[in-house]
């Protein structure tokens, strides 16, 4: 049972796992949403600018047919005329191209927001494997893509049939007429087809977006072991944390021992506790510069003796100070009286030594 828990991806992905996937370019993305935005953009562009663009393109075509016989055999004249026609063509369709570019960008933006990464472009040998390709084709994802393609083909074909079939008699009547007379009807039919296809493709894109999001989420599900490893990395390995605490304690102890020579007095238990206090005129209250128990207390007393710092035995006060005062903190008010008596006694000893 434990082995299955460590190999089966039964757990929801963590936020960290999802953010890491997005950072590497692995996002929930539906190509149908992109296709719908492009189709909707093309429909909008044709509805707004289609008539003007067709008129401008007709003028370009008329200019081409009217001047092609007058061109000389000079290659430069052909190049100049071709450049002029190309520029006019681009100007005619530029509104359509502009809307299509915006639609393409919007299709990606609404799915995963702005994303800049090159990791998704890096070559992956697994994608070139025929076996992996076959697995993708016959996988659940491949079957869904096949069903989606069939649904799109059937839906688009049905829309085209329903829109065009009733207009076939009119199309036959206009077949022998001038092209300019047919253009309004053709533009109307194209727009009706595109609006119908947009509606159908919108439904397909919505379903496909849900499926893409669901598949992406399922693909990043985690095993219990992965959850534990990630938690260990985020919270810190207990072994490493214990080692760091030990290092910090050693550094603190080393720095603390350096401060013992600055002490005014060391209050002892006499053997189990030692608290070094510093007091200078002008200070609000004495400050604890070092404290410890057992071996550390012994080391504090040894340093104090080497520097001729008075050792005062007061077990209750030593225990109380060790419990309530941290390093570099002032003595709390409830111990002022007892500490003041000790400091006063040390000061009197100093004055006697001077005299």
C-alpha positions in Angstrom: 0.0 0.0 0.0 2.8 2.4 0.8 4.5 1.6 -2.5 1.3 2.5 -4.4 1.0 5.7 -2.5 4.6 6.6 -3.6 4.0 5.8 -7.3 0.4 6.6 -8.0 -0.4 10.3 -8.7 -3.4 10.6 -6.5 -2.8 14.1 -5.0 -3.8 17.5 -6.4 -0.8 19.5 -7.7 0.5 22.1 -5.4 0.6 25.8 -6.3 4.4 25.6 -6.5 4.2 22.7 -9.0 1.7 24.6 -11.2 3.7 27.8 -11.1 6.9 25.9 -12.0 5.0 24.4 -15.0 3.8 27.8 -16.2 7.4 29.2 -15.8 8.7 26.6 -18.2 6.0 27.3 -20.7 3.8 24.3 -19.8 0.4 25.9 -19.7 -3.2 24.9 -20.3 -3.8 25.9 -23.9 -6.5 25.2 -26.4 -5.8 25.6 -30.1 -9.6 25.8 -30.6 -9.7 29.0 -28.5 -7.0 30.5 -30.7 -8.8 29.4 -33.8 -12.0 30.9 -32.6 -10.4 34.3 -31.9 -8.9 34.3 -35.4 -12.2 33.3 -36.9 -14.1 36.0 -34.9 -11.4 38.5 -35.8 -11.7 37.7 -39.5 -15.5 37.9 -39.3 -15.4 41.2 -37.6 -12.8 42.5 -40.1 -14.8 41.4 -43.1 -18.1 42.8 -41.7 -16.5 46.2 -41.0 -13.8 46.5 -43.8 -14.8 43.8 -46.2 -16.7 46.0 -48.7 -14.0 48.7 -48.8 -11.2 46.1 -49.1 -13.0 44.4 -52.0 -13.4 47.7 -53.8 -9.7 48.5 -53.3 -8.6 45.1 -54.4 -10.9 45.4 -57.5 -9.2 48.7 -58.3 -5.8 47.1 -58.0 -6.8 44.3 -60.3 -8.3 46.8 -62.8 -5.0 48.8 -62.7 -3.1 45.6 -63.3 -5.2 44.5 -66.3 -5.2 48.0 -67.7 -1.5 48.7 -67.6 0.0 45.3 -68.1 0.1 45.7 -71.9 1.9 49.1 -71.6 4.8 47.9 -69.6 8.1 47.9 -71.5 10.5 45.0 -71.5 12.7 46.7 -68.9 13.0 44.6 -65.8 13.1 47.7 -63.6 9.7 48.8 -64.8 8.2 45.4 -64.0 9.8 45.6 -60.5 8.5 49.1 -59.9 5.0 48.2 -61.1 5.0 45.0 -59.0 6.1 46.9 -55.9 3.3 49.5 -56.5 0.7 46.8 -56.8 2.0 45.0 -53.7 1.8 48.2 -51.7 -1.7 48.9 -52.8 -2.7 45.3 -52.0 -1.3 45.6 -48.5 -3.0 48.9 -47.9 -6.3 47.3 -49.1 -6.1 44.4 -46.7 -4.1 46.1 -43.8 -7.2 46.6 -41.6 -8.0 42.9 -41.9 -4.4 41.9 -41.1 -4.3 44.3 -38.2 -7.5 42.8 -36.6 -6.2 39.2 -37.2 -2.9 40.0 -35.5 -4.8 41.5 -32.5 -7.1 38.4 -32.4 -4.1 36.0 -32.5 -2.5 37.8 -29.5 -5.8 38.0 -27.6 -6.4 34.2 -28.1 -3.2 33.4 -26.2 -3.5 36.2 -23.6 -6.9 35.2 -22.4 -5.8 31.6 -21.8 -2.6 32.2 -19.7 -1.8 35.9 -19.7 1.6 37.2 -20.8 4.2 34.5 -20.8 7.9 34.8 -22.0 9.9 31.7 -22.0 12.3 29.9 -24.3 12.2 26.5 -22.6 9.1 25.4 -24.5 11.2 25.9 -27.7 14.1 23.7 -26.6 14.4 20.4 -28.5 13.0 17.3 -26.7 14.2 14.0 -28.2 11.1 12.2 -26.9 8.9 14.2 -29.3 10.9 12.7 -32.2 10.3 9.1 -31.1 7.9 7.1 -33.4 6.8 5.1 -30.4 6.0 8.2 -28.4 4.2 9.7 -31.5 2.1 6.5 -31.8 1.2 6.6 -28.1 0.0 10.2 -28.5 -2.1 9.4 -31.5 -3.9 6.4 -29.9 -4.0 7.9 -26.4 -7.1 9.4 -24.7 -5.9 12.8 -25.8 -5.6 11.6 -29.4 -9.1 10.2 -29.4 -10.5 13.4 -28.1 -8.7 15.4 -30.9 -10.2 13.0 -33.5 -13.7 13.4 -32.1 -13.2 17.1 -32.0 -12.1 17.2 -35.7 -15.1 15.2 -36.7 -17.4 17.4 -34.8 -15.9 20.5 -36.3 -16.2 19.2 -39.8 -19.8 18.1 -39.4 -20.8 21.4 -37.7 -19.1 23.7 -40.3 -20.5 21.6 -43.2 -24.0 21.8 -41.7 -23.7 25.6 -41.3 -22.5 26.1 -44.9 -25.3 23.9 -46.3 -28.0 25.7 -44.3 -26.8 29.1 -45.4 -25.9 28.4 -49.0 -28.5 25.9 -50.1 -31.5 28.4 -50.0 -29.5 30.9 -52.0 -28.5 28.5 -54.9 -31.3 29.8 -57.2 -30.1 33.4 -56.8 -26.5 32.4 -57.3 -27.5 30.6 -60.6 -29.3 33.8 -61.8 -26.2 35.9 -61.0 -23.7 33.5 -62.5 -23.9 35.1 -65.9 -24.0 38.7 -64.6 -21.1 41.0 -63.9 -18.8 40.3 -61.0 -19.6 43.6 -59.3 -23.3 42.6 -59.2 -22.4 39.2 -57.5 -20.1 40.7 -54.9 -22.8 42.0 -52.5 -24.6 38.6 -52.4 -21.3 36.7 -52.0 -20.2 39.0 -49.2 -23.6 38.5 -47.5 -23.3 34.7 -47.8 -19.7 34.7 -46.6 -20.7 36.8 -43.5 -23.7 34.6 -42.7 -21.5 31.5 -43.0 -18.8 33.0 -40.8 -21.2 34.1 -38.2 -22.8 30.7 -38.0 -19.4 29.0 -37.9 -18.3 31.4 -35.1 -21.3 30.4 -33.0 -20.6 26.7 -33.5 -16.8 27.1 -33.0 -17.4 29.1 -29.9 -19.2 26.2 -28.2 -16.4 23.8 -29.4 -13.7 26.2 -28.1 -15.4 26.4 -24.7 -15.5 22.7 -24.3 -12.0 22.3 -25.6 -10.7 24.9 -23.2 -12.3 23.0 -20.3 -10.7 19.8 -21.5 -7.3 21.4 -22.0 -7.4 22.9 -18.5 -8.6 19.5 -17.0 -5.9 17.6 -18.9 -3.2 20.0 -17.8 -4.2 19.8 -14.2 -4.4 16.0 -14.3 -1.0 15.8 -16.0 0.6 17.6 -13.0 -1.0 15.5 -10.3 1.6 14.4 -7.7 2.4 11.3 -5.7 2.5 11.4 -1.9 6.3 11.1 -2.1 6.5 14.2 -4.4 4.3 16.1 -1.9 6.6 15.1 0.9 9.7 16.0 -1.0 8.3 19.4 -2.0 7.2 20.1 1.6 10.7 19.1 2.8 12.3 21.5 0.2 9.9 24.4 1.1 10.0 23.9 4.8 13.6 22.8 4.9 15.1 19.4 5.6 14.9 18.7 9.3 18.4 17.3 9.3 19.7 20.4 7.6 17.7 22.7 9.9 19.1 21.0 12.9 22.6 21.4 11.6 22.0 25.1 10.9 20.6 25.6 14.4 23.7 23.9 15.8 26.0 26.2 13.7 24.0 29.3 14.9 24.3 28.2 18.5 28.1 27.7 18.1 28.5 31.1 16.6 26.3 32.7 19.3 28.3 30.9 22.0 31.6 32.1 20.5 30.4 35.7 20.2 29.0 35.4 23.7 32.3 34.3 25.2 34.0 37.3 23.6 31.6 39.5 25.5 32.4 38.0 28.9 35.5 40.2 29.5 33.2 43.3 29.3 31.0 42.0 32.2 30.9 43.8 35.5 29.9 40.8 37.5 29.0 37.1 37.0 26.1 35.7 39.0 26.5 32.0 39.6 24.6 29.0 41.1 27.6 28.3 41.9 28.2 25.4 39.4 25.1 24.9 37.2 24.3 28.5 36.2 26.3 31.5 35.2 25.0 34.9 34.1 27.4 37.7 33.1 26.0 41.2 33.6 27.5 44.5 32.4 26.7 47.8 33.9 28.2 51.2 33.3 27.2 54.6 34.7 24.5 56.1 32.5 22.9 52.8 31.5 19.2 52.3 32.2 19.7 48.9 33.7 22.4 46.1 33.6 22.6 44.1 30.4 23.1 40.4 30.1 26.2 39.8 27.9 26.5 36.0 28.5 24.7 33.1 30.2 24.8 29.4 30.2 24.4 26.1 32.1 26.9 23.4 33.2 29.8 23.4 30.7 29.0 26.8 29.3 28.6 28.2 32.8 32.0 26.7 33.6 33.6 28.3 30.6 32.0 31.7 31.5 33.4 31.4 35.1 36.9 30.5 33.7 37.0 33.6 31.4 35.7 35.8 34.2 38.4 34.6 36.6 41.1 35.1 33.9 39.9 38.7 33.6 39.4 39.2 37.3 35.7 39.7 37.0 33.9 39.1 40.4 31.9 35.9 40.7 28.9 36.3 43.1 27.1 33.2 44.2 23.4 33.8 44.3 21.5 30.6 43.2 18.0 32.0 43.1 19.0 35.1 41.2 21.2 33.1 38.8 18.4 30.8 38.0 15.9 33.6 37.6 18.1 35.7 35.3 19.0 32.7 33.2 15.3 32.0 32.7 14.0 35.5 32.0 16.9 37.5 30.4 18.2 36.9 26.8 21.6 37.9 25.6 22.0 41.7 25.0 18.8 42.4 26.9 18.4 44.5 30.0 17.5 43.0 33.3 13.7 43.1 33.8 12.3 45.4 36.5 11.3 42.6 38.8 15.0 41.8 39.3 16.2 45.4 39.7 16.5 45.3 43.5 18.4 42.0 43.7 20.7 42.9 40.8 21.3 46.4 42.3 22.5 44.8 45.5 25.0 42.6 43.6 26.2 45.6 41.5 26.5 47.8 44.6 28.5 45.1 46.4 30.9 44.8 43.4 31.3 48.6 43.2 32.2 48.7 46.9 34.8 46.0 46.3 36.3 48.0 43.5 36.5 51.2 45.6 38.2 49.3 48.4 40.7 47.9 45.9 41.5 51.4 44.6 42.1 52.7 48.1 
